[in-house]
Amino acid sequence: MSVFRALLEQLYTRTIEGPGVTSVETRRAIVAHASKAPELGMLGVGSTSIAVDGPVPEAAHALIDKVCHAANRVRDEDVQELLEQGHTEDELFEWIAAATLGAARVRYDIGMRLVRGEEAP
Amino acid sequence: MRLSVLGRGQSLLQKAIFAVIRVMTGAVPGPLAVLSYRSGFFGRPYGDVLEHAMRRQQHWSVGEVELFAAWVSHNLECEY
């Protein structure tokens, strides 16, 4: 395993599998959703709302979906709505971190497949 | 937008560094705030990945890697 790959694994282990205010199951579910390859027309512009499976609050689906596929479209209102529903900023921090890592991983995998001359999914 | 918690919980040293940054530039950059908040959870291991990707590549120069990052950021409409 390369050094970079090992560092990536450490990052995922710490952020997804380590202790936090949200459950490991929730963070895994977010990564699993984020890891679905986006419909890449322009890099970073992906699909719209996709149902998130598992123990992720339904209220968070829209924000997580945006972070995964259209992070540039996240607005203050997206966050404020969740805070007003009683979720904490620490919960949001962990959801967003998990979504970011899931989305990054699928892009990394696509890039590595292209470098190896394989077809992207 | 920025979570307000990113402005809390730092060590004394981090707070001092942030104070200097605010004096010099007016605001703490968002990525730095994210890396510093609960760094054991995300920032520290992510920083290790970032350091390796941006500065320790064997196949690309630092300038080439910076160019790749700038191109990706531009396409993602990331202002930072």
N, CA and C atoms of all chains as a GROMACS GRO file, in nm:
protein
  603
    1MET      N    1   0.085  -0.119   0.000
    1MET     CA    2   0.000   0.000   0.000
    1MET      C    3   0.089   0.124   0.000
    2SER      N    4   0.054   0.218  -0.085
    2SER     CA    5   0.134   0.340  -0.092
    2SER      C    6   0.116   0.422   0.035
    3VAL      N    7   0.209   0.516   0.057
    3VAL     CA    8   0.200   0.604   0.174
    3VAL      C    9   0.071   0.686   0.167
    4PHE      N   10   0.041   0.735   0.047
    4PHE     CA   11  -0.078   0.818   0.033
    4PHE      C   12  -0.204   0.738   0.063
    5ARG      N   13  -0.210   0.617   0.013
    5ARG     CA   14  -0.327   0.532   0.037
    5ARG      C   15  -0.341   0.503   0.186
    6ALA      N   16  -0.228   0.481   0.253
    6ALA     CA   17  -0.231   0.454   0.397
    6ALA      C   18  -0.281   0.576   0.475
    7LEU      N   19  -0.238   0.695   0.432
    7LEU     CA   20  -0.285   0.816   0.498
    7LEU      C   21  -0.435   0.836   0.477
    8LEU      N   22  -0.483   0.802   0.357
    8LEU     CA   23  -0.626   0.810   0.329
    8LEU      C   24  -0.704   0.715   0.420
    9GLU      N   25  -0.652   0.595   0.434
    9GLU     CA   26  -0.721   0.497   0.519
    9GLU      C   27  -0.725   0.545   0.664
   10GLN      N   28  -0.616   0.608   0.710
   10GLN     CA   29  -0.613   0.662   0.846
   10GLN      C   30  -0.719   0.771   0.862
   11LEU      N   31  -0.731   0.855   0.760
   11LEU     CA   32  -0.830   0.962   0.765
   11LEU      C   33  -0.971   0.905   0.774
   12TYR      N   34  -1.002   0.808   0.689
   12TYR     CA   35  -1.135   0.750   0.691
   12TYR      C   36  -1.161   0.676   0.823
   13THR      N   37  -1.061   0.608   0.872
   13THR     CA   38  -1.078   0.534   0.998
   13THR      C   39  -1.108   0.630   1.112
   14ARG      N   40  -1.033   0.740   1.117
   14ARG     CA   41  -1.050   0.833   1.229
   14ARG      C   42  -1.183   0.907   1.220
   15THR      N   43  -1.218   0.954   1.101
   15THR     CA   44  -1.336   1.039   1.088
   15THR      C   45  -1.465   0.960   1.081
   16ILE      N   46  -1.462   0.844   1.018
   16ILE     CA   47  -1.584   0.768   1.000
   16ILE      C   48  -1.603   0.664   1.111
   17GLU      N   49  -1.496   0.598   1.150
   17GLU     CA   50  -1.506   0.489   1.245
   17GLU      C   51  -1.475   0.530   1.388
   18GLY      N   52  -1.419   0.648   1.407
   18GLY     CA   53  -1.380   0.690   1.540
   18GLY      C   54  -1.494   0.750   1.620
   19PRO      N   55  -1.468   0.784   1.745
   19PRO     CA   56  -1.572   0.845   1.829
   19PRO      C   57  -1.612   0.982   1.778
   20GLY      N   58  -1.741   1.012   1.800
   20GLY     CA   59  -1.793   1.141   1.759
   20GLY      C   60  -1.928   1.163   1.826
   21VAL      N   61  -1.991   1.274   1.798
   21VAL     CA   62  -2.124   1.298   1.856
   21VAL      C   63  -2.231   1.223   1.778
   22THR      N   64  -2.201   1.190   1.652
   22THR     CA   65  -2.294   1.109   1.572
   22THR      C   66  -2.246   0.965   1.575
   23SER      N   67  -2.335   0.874   1.544
   23SER     CA   68  -2.299   0.732   1.549
   23SER      C   69  -2.213   0.694   1.428
   24VAL      N   70  -2.133   0.591   1.448
   24VAL     CA   71  -2.051   0.539   1.337
   24VAL      C   72  -2.143   0.494   1.224
   25GLU      N   73  -2.256   0.436   1.260
   25GLU     CA   74  -2.352   0.388   1.158
   25GLU      C   75  -2.402   0.504   1.072
   26THR      N   76  -2.428   0.616   1.136
   26THR     CA   77  -2.474   0.733   1.061
   26THR      C   78  -2.366   0.781   0.964
   27ARG      N   79  -2.244   0.790   1.014
   27ARG     CA   80  -2.136   0.837   0.926
   27ARG      C   81  -2.109   0.738   0.814
   28ARG      N   82  -2.117   0.610   0.843
   28ARG     CA   83  -2.099   0.509   0.736
   28ARG      C   84  -2.208   0.524   0.631
   29ALA      N   85  -2.332   0.546   0.677
   29ALA     CA   86  -2.443   0.559   0.582
   29ALA      C   87  -2.423   0.681   0.492
   30ILE      N   88  -2.372   0.789   0.550
   30ILE     CA   89  -2.348   0.909   0.470
   30ILE      C   90  -2.238   0.883   0.368
   31VAL      N   91  -2.131   0.816   0.409
   31VAL     CA   92  -2.022   0.784   0.316
   31VAL      C   93  -2.074   0.694   0.205
   32ALA      N   94  -2.157   0.596   0.240
   32ALA     CA   95  -2.211   0.504   0.139
   32ALA      C   96  -2.293   0.581   0.036
   33HIS      N   97  -2.374   0.675   0.082
   33HIS     CA   98  -2.452   0.756  -0.012
   33HIS      C   99  -2.360   0.844  -0.096
   34ALA      N  100  -2.264   0.908  -0.029
   34ALA     CA  101  -2.175   0.999  -0.100
   34ALA      C  102  -2.088   0.925  -0.201
   35SER      N  103  -2.064   0.800  -0.178
   35SER     CA  104  -1.976   0.722  -0.265
   35SER      C  105  -2.043   0.676  -0.393
   36LYS      N  106  -2.173   0.700  -0.405
   36LYS     CA  107  -2.238   0.671  -0.532
   36LYS      C  108  -2.187   0.772  -0.632
   37ALA      N  109  -2.140   0.723  -0.746
   37ALA     CA  110  -2.079   0.813  -0.842
   37ALA      C  111  -2.178   0.917  -0.890
   38PRO      N  112  -2.139   1.042  -0.888
   38PRO     CA  113  -2.230   1.146  -0.936
   38PRO      C  114  -2.242   1.140  -1.087
   39GLU      N  115  -2.348   1.198  -1.137
   39GLU     CA  116  -2.363   1.205  -1.281
   39GLU      C  117  -2.276   1.322  -1.329
   40LEU      N  118  -2.158   1.288  -1.374
   40LEU     CA  119  -2.060   1.392  -1.403
   40LEU      C  120  -2.078   1.447  -1.543
   41GLY      N  121  -2.136   1.564  -1.548
   41GLY     CA  122  -2.134   1.634  -1.676
   41GLY      C  123  -2.016   1.727  -1.668
   42MET      N  124  -2.030   1.826  -1.583
   42MET     CA  125  -1.915   1.907  -1.546
   42MET      C  126  -1.868   1.856  -1.410
   43LEU      N  127  -1.743   1.854  -1.388
   43LEU     CA  128  -1.690   1.804  -1.263
   43LEU      C  129  -1.756   1.876  -1.146
   44GLY      N  130  -1.810   1.797  -1.056
   44GLY     CA  131  -1.870   1.853  -0.936
   44GLY      C  132  -2.018   1.878  -0.948
   45VAL      N  133  -2.072   1.876  -1.068
   45VAL     CA  134  -2.216   1.898  -1.083
   45VAL      C  135  -2.281   1.762  -1.095
   46GLY      N  136  -2.356   1.724  -0.996
   46GLY     CA  137  -2.408   1.587  -0.995
   46GLY      C  138  -2.558   1.581  -0.989
   47SER      N  139  -2.604   1.470  -0.940
   47SER     CA  140  -2.747   1.444  -0.938
   47SER      C  141  -2.816   1.528  -0.832
   48THR      N  142  -2.943   1.534  -0.842
   48THR     CA  143  -3.020   1.605  -0.740
   48THR      C  144  -3.056   1.505  -0.630
   49SER      N  145  -3.160   1.531  -0.560
   49SER     CA  146  -3.189   1.458  -0.437
   49SER      C  147  -3.194   1.307  -0.457
   50ILE      N  148  -3.121   1.239  -0.375
   50ILE     CA  149  -3.122   1.093  -0.375
   50ILE      C  150  -3.151   1.050  -0.232
   51ALA      N  151  -3.237   0.957  -0.215
   51ALA     CA  152  -3.272   0.912  -0.080
   51ALA      C  153  -3.150   0.851  -0.012
   52VAL      N  154  -3.127   0.887   0.111
   52VAL     CA  155  -3.016   0.833   0.187
   52VAL      C  156  -3.067   0.718   0.271
   53ASP      N  157  -3.005   0.604   0.257
   53ASP     CA  158  -3.047   0.488   0.333
   53ASP      C  159  -2.981   0.486   0.469
   54GLY      N  160  -3.044   0.426   0.566
   54GLY     CA  161  -2.980   0.408   0.695
   54GLY      C  162  -3.020   0.514   0.795
   55PRO      N  163  -2.944   0.522   0.903
   55PRO     CA  164  -2.981   0.604   1.018
   55PRO      C  165  -2.942   0.750   1.002
   56VAL      N  166  -2.973   0.809   0.891
   56VAL     CA  167  -2.944   0.950   0.870
   56VAL      C  168  -3.076   1.026   0.877
   57PRO      N  169  -3.083   1.128   0.962
   57PRO     CA  170  -3.210   1.202   0.972
   57PRO      C  171  -3.254   1.253   0.836
   58GLU      N  172  -3.381   1.235   0.806
   58GLU     CA  173  -3.433   1.276   0.676
   58GLU      C  174  -3.412   1.425   0.653
   59ALA      N  175  -3.417   1.502   0.760
   59ALA     CA  176  -3.399   1.645   0.746
   59ALA      C  177  -3.261   1.682   0.692
   60ALA      N  178  -3.166   1.592   0.709
   60ALA     CA  179  -3.029   1.620   0.666
   60ALA      C  180  -3.002   1.578   0.524
   61HIS      N  181  -3.097   1.507   0.463
   61HIS     CA  182  -3.071   1.452   0.330
   61HIS      C  183  -3.035   1.559   0.228
   62ALA      N  184  -3.108   1.668   0.229
   62ALA     CA  185  -3.086   1.771   0.128
   62ALA      C  186  -2.946   1.833   0.141
   63LEU      N  187  -2.907   1.863   0.265
   63LEU     CA  188  -2.775   1.922   0.287
   63LEU      C  189  -2.665   1.824   0.246
   64ILE      N  190  -2.679   1.700   0.287
   64ILE     CA  191  -2.577   1.600   0.254
   64ILE      C  192  -2.567   1.582   0.103
   65ASP      N  193  -2.682   1.579   0.038
   65ASP     CA  194  -2.682   1.564  -0.107
   65ASP      C  195  -2.611   1.681  -0.174
   66LYS      N  196  -2.634   1.800  -0.125
   66LYS     CA  197  -2.567   1.917  -0.180
   66LYS      C  198  -2.417   1.909  -0.157
   67VAL      N  199  -2.377   1.875  -0.037
   67VAL     CA  200  -2.234   1.867  -0.006
   67VAL      C  201  -2.166   1.765  -0.098
   68CYS      N  202  -2.235   1.655  -0.124
   68CYS     CA  203  -2.178   1.549  -0.208
   68CYS      C  204  -2.165   1.592  -0.353
   69HIS      N  205  -2.267   1.655  -0.406
   69HIS     CA  206  -2.276   1.672  -0.551
   69HIS      C  207  -2.278   1.816  -0.599
   70ALA      N  208  -2.302   1.911  -0.509
   70ALA     CA  209  -2.308   2.051  -0.552
   70ALA      C  210  -2.275   2.139  -0.432
   71ALA      N  211  -2.156   2.121  -0.379
   71ALA     CA  212  -2.118   2.191  -0.256
   71ALA      C  213  -2.121   2.342  -0.272
   72ASN      N  214  -2.100   2.388  -0.395
   72ASN     CA  215  -2.101   2.532  -0.418
   72ASN      C  216  -2.240   2.592  -0.402
   73ARG      N  217  -2.341   2.506  -0.389
   73ARG     CA  218  -2.478   2.556  -0.376
   73ARG      C  219  -2.529   2.553  -0.233
   74VAL      N  220  -2.444   2.512  -0.140
   74VAL     CA  221  -2.486   2.513   0.001
   74VAL      C  222  -2.502   2.657   0.046
   75ARG      N  223  -2.613   2.684   0.110
   75ARG     CA  224  -2.643   2.820   0.155
   75ARG      C  225  -2.663   2.822   0.305
   76ASP      N  226  -2.658   2.941   0.362
   76ASP     CA  227  -2.679   2.957   0.506
   76ASP      C  228  -2.813   2.894   0.547
   77GLU      N  229  -2.912   2.909   0.462
   77GLU     CA  230  -3.046   2.861   0.496
   77GLU      C  231  -3.049   2.709   0.512
   78ASP      N  232  -2.966   2.638   0.436
   78ASP     CA  233  -2.960   2.492   0.446
   78ASP      C  234  -2.917   2.449   0.585
   79VAL      N  235  -2.821   2.522   0.639
   79VAL     CA  236  -2.770   2.491   0.773
   79VAL      C  237  -2.865   2.541   0.880
   80GLN      N  238  -2.913   2.663   0.862
   80GLN     CA  239  -2.999   2.724   0.964
   80GLN      C  240  -3.124   2.641   0.988
   81GLU      N  241  -3.179   2.585   0.880
   81GLU     CA  242  -3.300   2.503   0.892
   81GLU      C  243  -3.277   2.383   0.983
   82LEU      N  244  -3.162   2.320   0.969
   82LEU     CA  245  -3.130   2.204   1.053
   82LEU      C  246  -3.106   2.245   1.197
   83LEU      N  247  -3.043   2.359   1.217
   83LEU     CA  248  -3.020   2.407   1.354
   83LEU      C  249  -3.152   2.438   1.423
   84GLU      N  250  -3.244   2.496   1.349
   84GLU     CA  251  -3.375   2.529   1.406
   84GLU      C  252  -3.456   2.404   1.439
   85GLN      N  253  -3.423   2.293   1.373
   85GLN     CA  254  -3.490   2.166   1.402
   85GLN      C  255  -3.429   2.094   1.520
   86GLY      N  256  -3.326   2.154   1.580
   86GLY     CA  257  -3.270   2.097   1.702
   86GLY      C  258  -3.138   2.024   1.686
   87HIS      N  259  -3.089   2.017   1.562
   87HIS     CA  260  -2.959   1.951   1.543
   87HIS      C  261  -2.848   2.048   1.584
   88THR      N  262  -2.738   1.990   1.629
   88THR     CA  263  -2.628   2.074   1.675
   88THR      C  264  -2.526   2.097   1.564
   89GLU      N  265  -2.445   2.197   1.583
   89GLU     CA  266  -2.342   2.225   1.482
   89GLU      C  267  -2.238   2.114   1.479
   90ASP      N  268  -2.217   2.048   1.592
   90ASP     CA  269  -2.123   1.935   1.592
   90ASP      C  270  -2.176   1.820   1.507
   91GLU      N  271  -2.309   1.798   1.515
   91GLU     CA  272  -2.368   1.695   1.428
   91GLU      C  273  -2.346   1.732   1.283
   92LEU      N  274  -2.374   1.857   1.247
   92LEU     CA  275  -2.357   1.902   1.109
   92LEU      C  276  -2.211   1.891   1.065
   93PHE      N  277  -2.121   1.926   1.156
   93PHE     CA  278  -1.978   1.918   1.124
   93PHE      C  279  -1.942   1.775   1.085
   94GLU      N  280  -1.991   1.680   1.161
   94GLU     CA  281  -1.956   1.540   1.134
   94GLU      C  282  -2.026   1.488   1.009
   95TRP      N  283  -2.152   1.527   0.989
   95TRP     CA  284  -2.222   1.486   0.866
   95TRP      C  285  -2.147   1.538   0.742
   96ILE      N  286  -2.111   1.667   0.749
   96ILE     CA  287  -2.045   1.729   0.635
   96ILE      C  288  -1.908   1.666   0.611
   97ALA      N  289  -1.835   1.637   0.718
   97ALA     CA  290  -1.705   1.573   0.702
   97ALA      C  291  -1.721   1.436   0.636
   98ALA      N  292  -1.821   1.359   0.681
   98ALA     CA  293  -1.844   1.227   0.624
   98ALA      C  294  -1.884   1.236   0.478
   99ALA      N  295  -1.973   1.330   0.446
   99ALA     CA  296  -2.017   1.348   0.308
   99ALA      C  297  -1.900   1.388   0.219
  100THR      N  298  -1.817   1.475   0.270
  100THR     CA  299  -1.702   1.522   0.193
  100THR      C  300  -1.606   1.406   0.164
  101LEU      N  301  -1.580   1.324   0.263
  101LEU     CA  302  -1.488   1.213   0.243
  101LEU      C  303  -1.546   1.110   0.146
  102GLY      N  304  -1.676   1.084   0.156
  102GLY     CA  305  -1.738   0.989   0.065
  102GLY      C  306  -1.731   1.039  -0.079
  103ALA      N  307  -1.762   1.166  -0.098
  103ALA     CA  308  -1.757   1.223  -0.232
  103ALA      C  309  -1.614   1.226  -0.285
  104ALA      N  310  -1.519   1.257  -0.198
  104ALA     CA  311  -1.379   1.262  -0.240
  104ALA      C  312  -1.331   1.123  -0.282
  105ARG      N  313  -1.376   1.023  -0.210
  105ARG     CA  314  -1.329   0.888  -0.240
  105ARG      C  315  -1.376   0.843  -0.377
  106VAL      N  316  -1.499   0.871  -0.412
  106VAL     CA  317  -1.546   0.825  -0.543
  106VAL      C  318  -1.470   0.898  -0.655
  107ARG      N  319  -1.441   1.025  -0.633
  107ARG     CA  320  -1.365   1.100  -0.734
  107ARG      C  321  -1.222   1.048  -0.744
  108TYR      N  322  -1.164   1.013  -0.631
  108TYR     CA  323  -1.029   0.957  -0.631
  108TYR      C  324  -1.028   0.824  -0.706
  109ASP      N  325  -1.127   0.740  -0.679
  109ASP     CA  326  -1.134   0.609  -0.745
  109ASP      C  327  -1.151   0.626  -0.896
  110ILE      N  328  -1.237   0.720  -0.936
  110ILE     CA  329  -1.257   0.746  -1.080
  110ILE      C  330  -1.126   0.793  -1.142
  111GLY      N  331  -1.059   0.883  -1.075
  111GLY     CA  332  -0.933   0.935  -1.127
  111GLY      C  333  -0.829   0.825  -1.141
  112MET      N  334  -0.818   0.739  -1.042
  112MET     CA  335  -0.718   0.632  -1.047
  112MET      C  336  -0.752   0.532  -1.158
  113ARG      N  337  -0.881   0.506  -1.180
  113ARG     CA  338  -0.919   0.416  -1.289
  113ARG      C  339  -0.882   0.477  -1.424
  114LEU      N  340  -0.901   0.606  -1.438
  114LEU     CA  341  -0.866   0.671  -1.563
  114LEU      C  342  -0.715   0.668  -1.584
  115VAL      N  343  -0.638   0.689  -1.477
  115VAL     CA  344  -0.493   0.686  -1.487
  115VAL      C  345  -0.446   0.547  -1.530
  116ARG      N  346  -0.514   0.443  -1.484
  116ARG     CA  347  -0.478   0.306  -1.520
  116ARG      C  348  -0.532   0.269  -1.658
  117GLY      N  349  -0.606   0.358  -1.721
  117GLY     CA  350  -0.658   0.329  -1.855
  117GLY      C  351  -0.788   0.253  -1.853
  118GLU      N  352  -0.850   0.245  -1.736
  118GLU     CA  353  -0.978   0.176  -1.730
  118GLU      C  354  -1.090   0.275  -1.756
  119GLU      N  355  -1.207   0.225  -1.783
  119GLU     CA  356  -1.322   0.312  -1.804
  119GLU      C  357  -1.377   0.358  -1.670
  120ALA      N  358  -1.418   0.482  -1.664
  120ALA     CA  359  -1.482   0.532  -1.543
  120ALA      C  360  -1.622   0.473  -1.533
  121PRO      N  361  -1.670   0.450  -1.412
  121PRO     CA  362  -1.805   0.390  -1.396
  121PRO      C  363  -1.911   0.483  -1.447
  122MET      N  364  -2.088   3.008   0.399
  122MET     CA  365  -2.125   3.025   0.539
  122MET      C  366  -2.034   2.937   0.624
  123ARG      N  367  -2.032   2.966   0.752
  123ARG     CA  368  -1.939   2.896   0.840
  123ARG      C  369  -2.011   2.859   0.969
  124LEU      N  370  -1.989   2.736   1.016
  124LEU     CA  371  -2.045   2.696   1.146
  124LEU      C  372  -1.980   2.778   1.256
  125SER      N  373  -2.058   2.827   1.350
  125SER     CA  374  -2.002   2.913   1.454
  125SER      C  375  -1.908   2.836   1.545
  126VAL      N  376  -1.924   2.705   1.555
  126VAL     CA  377  -1.836   2.627   1.643
  126VAL      C  378  -1.691   2.632   1.596
  127LEU      N  379  -1.670   2.662   1.468
  127LEU     CA  380  -1.534   2.666   1.416
  127LEU      C  381  -1.453   2.777   1.482
  128GLY      N  382  -1.522   2.870   1.547
  128GLY     CA  383  -1.452   2.979   1.615
  128GLY      C  384  -1.431   2.951   1.763
  129ARG      N  385  -1.460   2.828   1.805
  129ARG     CA  386  -1.447   2.796   1.947
  129ARG      C  387  -1.367   2.667   1.965
  130GLY      N  388  -1.318   2.649   2.084
  130GLY     CA  389  -1.256   2.521   2.119
  130GLY      C  390  -1.110   2.506   2.083
  131GLN      N  391  -1.051   2.611   2.029
  131GLN     CA  392  -0.910   2.598   1.992
  131GLN      C  393  -0.821   2.604   2.115
  132SER      N  394  -0.700   2.555   2.100
  132SER     CA  395  -0.601   2.566   2.207
  132SER      C  396  -0.556   2.712   2.219
  133LEU      N  397  -0.484   2.743   2.326
  133LEU     CA  398  -0.434   2.880   2.345
  133LEU      C  399  -0.343   2.920   2.230
  134LEU      N  400  -0.259   2.826   2.188
  134LEU     CA  401  -0.167   2.856   2.078
  134LEU      C  402  -0.244   2.885   1.949
  135GLN      N  403  -0.347   2.801   1.922
  135GLN     CA  404  -0.428   2.823   1.801
  135GLN      C  405  -0.499   2.958   1.808
  136LYS      N  406  -0.549   2.992   1.924
  136LYS     CA  407  -0.617   3.120   1.941
  136LYS      C  408  -0.522   3.237   1.916
  137ALA      N  409  -0.400   3.223   1.964
  137ALA     CA  410  -0.302   3.329   1.943
  137ALA      C  411  -0.269   3.342   1.795
  138ILE      N  412  -0.252   3.228   1.727
  138ILE     CA  413  -0.222   3.230   1.584
  138ILE      C  414  -0.338   3.293   1.507
  139PHE      N  415  -0.459   3.254   1.545
  139PHE     CA  416  -0.577   3.310   1.476
  139PHE      C  417  -0.585   3.461   1.498
  140ALA      N  418  -0.549   3.507   1.619
  140ALA     CA  419  -0.554   3.650   1.647
  140ALA      C  420  -0.456   3.725   1.557
  141VAL      N  421  -0.338   3.668   1.538
  141VAL     CA  422  -0.238   3.730   1.450
  141VAL      C  423  -0.290   3.732   1.306
  142ILE      N  424  -0.350   3.622   1.263
  142ILE     CA  425  -0.402   3.615   1.127
  142ILE      C  426  -0.511   3.720   1.106
  143ARG      N  427  -0.596   3.737   1.206
  143ARG     CA  428  -0.705   3.836   1.192
  143ARG      C  429  -0.648   3.977   1.179
  144VAL      N  430  -0.543   4.004   1.257
  144VAL     CA  431  -0.480   4.135   1.249
  144VAL      C  432  -0.419   4.157   1.112
  145MET      N  433  -0.357   4.052   1.058
  145MET     CA  434  -0.286   4.066   0.931
  145MET      C  435  -0.378   4.062   0.810
  146THR      N  436  -0.482   3.979   0.815
  146THR     CA  437  -0.563   3.959   0.694
  146THR      C  438  -0.710   3.993   0.713
  147GLY      N  439  -0.752   4.010   0.836
  147GLY     CA  440  -0.892   4.045   0.860
  147GLY      C  441  -0.979   3.929   0.901
  148ALA      N  442  -0.943   3.808   0.862
  148ALA     CA  443  -1.027   3.693   0.896
  148ALA      C  444  -0.944   3.565   0.886
  149VAL      N  445  -0.986   3.467   0.964
  149VAL     CA  446  -0.922   3.336   0.956
  149VAL      C  447  -0.980   3.262   0.835
  150PRO      N  448  -0.896   3.213   0.744
  150PRO     CA  449  -0.948   3.141   0.628
  150PRO      C  450  -1.031   3.020   0.670
  151GLY      N  451  -1.138   2.996   0.598
  151GLY     CA  452  -1.228   2.887   0.632
  151GLY      C  453  -1.160   2.751   0.645
  152PRO      N  454  -1.078   2.713   0.545
  152PRO     CA  455  -1.012   2.582   0.557
  152PRO      C  456  -0.926   2.569   0.683
  153LEU      N  457  -0.860   2.676   0.723
  153LEU     CA  458  -0.778   2.670   0.844
  153LEU      C  459  -0.867   2.651   0.967
  154ALA      N  460  -0.980   2.718   0.969
  154ALA     CA  461  -1.073   2.702   1.081
  154ALA      C  462  -1.124   2.558   1.089
  155VAL      N  463  -1.153   2.499   0.974
  155VAL     CA  464  -1.202   2.361   0.972
  155VAL      C  465  -1.093   2.265   1.022
  156LEU      N  466  -0.971   2.286   0.976
  156LEU     CA  467  -0.862   2.196   1.015
  156LEU      C  468  -0.832   2.206   1.164
  157SER      N  469  -0.858   2.322   1.222
  157SER     CA  470  -0.823   2.345   1.362
  157SER      C  471  -0.929   2.299   1.460
  158TYR      N  472  -1.054   2.292   1.415
  158TYR     CA  473  -1.163   2.255   1.504
  158TYR      C  474  -1.168   2.103   1.521
  159ARG      N  475  -1.162   2.057   1.645
  159ARG     CA  476  -1.163   1.912   1.674
  159ARG      C  477  -1.067   1.839   1.581
  160SER      N  478  -0.944   1.884   1.582
  160SER     CA  479  -0.846   1.840   1.484
  160SER      C  480  -0.822   1.690   1.488
  161GLY      N  481  -0.842   1.628   1.605
  161GLY     CA  482  -0.824   1.484   1.612
  161GLY      C  483  -0.927   1.408   1.532
  162PHE      N  484  -1.046   1.469   1.515
  162PHE     CA  485  -1.155   1.403   1.443
  162PHE      C  486  -1.133   1.409   1.293
  163PHE      N  487  -1.088   1.522   1.243
  163PHE     CA  488  -1.077   1.539   1.098
  163PHE      C  489  -0.950   1.613   1.057
  164GLY      N  490  -0.924   1.730   1.116
  164GLY     CA  491  -0.821   1.819   1.066
  164GLY      C  492  -0.682   1.761   1.063
  165ARG      N  493  -0.641   1.692   1.170
  165ARG     CA  494  -0.504   1.641   1.175
  165ARG      C  495  -0.482   1.530   1.072
  166PRO      N  496  -0.568   1.425   1.068
  166PRO     CA  497  -0.545   1.324   0.964
  166PRO      C  498  -0.565   1.378   0.823
  167TYR      N  499  -0.656   1.472   0.807
  167TYR     CA  500  -0.675   1.531   0.674
  167TYR      C  501  -0.553   1.614   0.636
  168GLY      N  502  -0.497   1.685   0.735
  168GLY     CA  503  -0.376   1.762   0.710
  168GLY      C  504  -0.261   1.674   0.663
  169ASP      N  505  -0.250   1.555   0.717
  169ASP     CA  506  -0.145   1.461   0.673
  169ASP      C  507  -0.165   1.424   0.526
  170VAL      N  508  -0.291   1.398   0.489
  170VAL     CA  509  -0.322   1.364   0.349
  170VAL      C  510  -0.290   1.482   0.258
  171LEU      N  511  -0.330   1.600   0.304
  171LEU     CA  512  -0.309   1.721   0.223
  171LEU      C  513  -0.160   1.749   0.204
  172GLU      N  514  -0.084   1.736   0.312
  172GLU     CA  515   0.060   1.760   0.305
  172GLU      C  516   0.124   1.667   0.204
  173HIS      N  517   0.086   1.540   0.208
  173HIS     CA  518   0.145   1.442   0.116
  173HIS      C  519   0.102   1.471  -0.027
  174ALA      N  520  -0.025   1.501  -0.047
  174ALA     CA  521  -0.077   1.522  -0.183
  174ALA      C  522  -0.017   1.649  -0.246
  175MET      N  523  -0.002   1.753  -0.165
  175MET     CA  524   0.037   1.882  -0.222
  175MET      C  525   0.188   1.904  -0.223
  176ARG      N  526   0.261   1.834  -0.136
  176ARG     CA  527   0.403   1.866  -0.123
  176ARG      C  528   0.497   1.747  -0.140
  177ARG      N  529   0.445   1.627  -0.142
  177ARG     CA  530   0.536   1.512  -0.142
  177ARG      C  531   0.510   1.418  -0.259
  178GLN      N  532   0.452   1.474  -0.362
  178GLN     CA  533   0.430   1.392  -0.481
  178GLN      C  534   0.563   1.356  -0.544
  179GLN      N  535   0.567   1.236  -0.600
  179GLN     CA  536   0.689   1.193  -0.667
  179GLN      C  537   0.683   1.217  -0.817
  180HIS      N  538   0.561   1.232  -0.871
  180HIS     CA  539   0.547   1.238  -1.016
  180HIS      C  540   0.524   1.381  -1.068
  181TRP      N  541   0.479   1.470  -0.981
  181TRP     CA  542   0.447   1.606  -1.023
  181TRP      C  543   0.523   1.706  -0.937
  182SER      N  544   0.551   1.819  -0.994
  182SER     CA  545   0.615   1.924  -0.916
  182SER      C  546   0.508   1.990  -0.828
  183VAL      N  547   0.555   2.067  -0.730
  183VAL     CA  548   0.463   2.138  -0.642
  183VAL      C  549   0.376   2.233  -0.725
  184GLY      N  550   0.438   2.298  -0.821
  184GLY     CA  551   0.363   2.391  -0.906
  184GLY      C  552   0.256   2.321  -0.987
  185GLU      N  553   0.288   2.204  -1.039
  185GLU     CA  554   0.190   2.129  -1.118
  185GLU      C  555   0.072   2.087  -1.029
  186VAL      N  556   0.103   2.041  -0.910
  186VAL     CA  557  -0.004   2.000  -0.818
  186VAL      C  558  -0.092   2.119  -0.781
  187GLU      N  559  -0.028   2.233  -0.757
  187GLU     CA  560  -0.104   2.354  -0.724
  187GLU      C  561  -0.194   2.392  -0.842
  188LEU      N  562  -0.145   2.370  -0.964
  188LEU     CA  563  -0.225   2.402  -1.082
  188LEU      C  564  -0.346   2.308  -1.091
  189PHE      N  565  -0.324   2.179  -1.064
  189PHE     CA  566  -0.436   2.085  -1.064
  189PHE      C  567  -0.542   2.129  -0.963
  190ALA      N  568  -0.495   2.166  -0.841
  190ALA     CA  569  -0.588   2.207  -0.735
  190ALA      C  570  -0.665   2.332  -0.776
  191ALA      N  571  -0.595   2.426  -0.838
  191ALA     CA  572  -0.660   2.550  -0.880
  191ALA      C  573  -0.766   2.521  -0.987
  192TRP      N  574  -0.735   2.429  -1.080
  192TRP     CA  575  -0.830   2.395  -1.186
  192TRP      C  576  -0.953   2.327  -1.130
  193VAL      N  577  -0.933   2.235  -1.038
  193VAL     CA  578  -1.046   2.165  -0.977
  193VAL      C  579  -1.131   2.264  -0.897
  194SER      N  580  -1.066   2.350  -0.820
  194SER     CA  581  -1.139   2.449  -0.741
  194SER      C  582  -1.221   2.541  -0.831
  195HIS      N  583  -1.162   2.580  -0.942
  195HIS     CA  584  -1.233   2.667  -1.037
  195HIS      C  585  -1.358   2.596  -1.089
  196ASN      N  586  -1.343   2.470  -1.126
  196ASN     CA  587  -1.458   2.396  -1.179
  196ASN      C  588  -1.566   2.372  -1.074
  197LEU      N  589  -1.524   2.364  -0.948
  197LEU     CA  590  -1.620   2.343  -0.840
  197LEU      C  591  -1.671   2.476  -0.784
  198GLU      N  592  -1.630   2.586  -0.846
  198GLU     CA  593  -1.670   2.719  -0.803
  198GLU      C  594  -1.636   2.741  -0.656
  199CYS      N  595  -1.518   2.693  -0.618
  199CYS     CA  596  -1.469   2.712  -0.482
  199CYS      C  597  -1.387   2.839  -0.480
  200GLU      N  598  -1.431   2.940  -0.409
  200GLU     CA  599  -1.364   3.068  -0.411
  200GLU      C  600  -1.229   3.062  -0.342
  201TYR      N  601  -1.214   2.973  -0.244
  201TYR     CA  602  -1.087   2.967  -0.173
  201TYR      C  603  -0.980   2.913  -0.267
   0.00000   0.00000   0.00000
